[in-house]
Amino acid sequence: DDVQKVANKFEQELGKNYEKEWQKLLNQGNKYSYSKNDSIQSINNFLEAEAKKGNVFFKLNKTGKLDFSASPFTKSQQQNVIKIMVDEINTASPKNIAEIRALKQRLNAIYQEYSSQFGKNPQLSRVVTNMVNAVDEALPKELRNISKAYSEGLSFLSKVDELLLPTSKVTGELKGTTVSRIKSIGKE
């Protein structure tokens, strides 16, 4: 019970700080930019490092065109996750911090939508995680710092949630989780 209270307080503070920092960036307007080329290059850096280890997941040329000829992933995995994320990155042209934030939220939504496939294929999970991180690398430093702090907070809350009972002792029903509440705050 005390752990839940502390987790709830942490959740509230994390959400408040996240929103406060975002508001600061939004108030500064068009000072920030997003580089699609940096994002594609970051994905390629990951792919090249993996290829040196003998892992070829897919190839992505400088214009963002995909080649799955040597990929271990099934067609549905390629099309449902990787292709959708790369298409989102390729078509993105955010002009201000609000649009950059929206791009990151869309990628996270795609990631969440298909996350059930990741448990079945840890390689796919790692690739997709690195693609989301690649987009972070193309974002302004200030935005990366806010996202990193928020992600670390979510990770902490996930660990706390794992320690708490998943069901109510009284009703036996699943409880709403701290993590799901804080995630909904971050998506607003």
Buried (B, 14 or more C-beta within 10 A) or exposed (E): EEEBEEBBEBBEEBBEBBEEBBEEBEEEEEEBBBEBEBBBBBBBEBBEEBBEEEEBBBBBEEEBEBEBEEBEBEEEBBEBBBBBBBEBBBEBEBEBBBBBBEBBEBBBEBBEEBEEBBEEBEBBBBBBEBBBBBBBBBBBEBBBEBBEBBEEBBEBBBEBBEEEEEEEEEEEEEBEBBBEBBBEBBEE
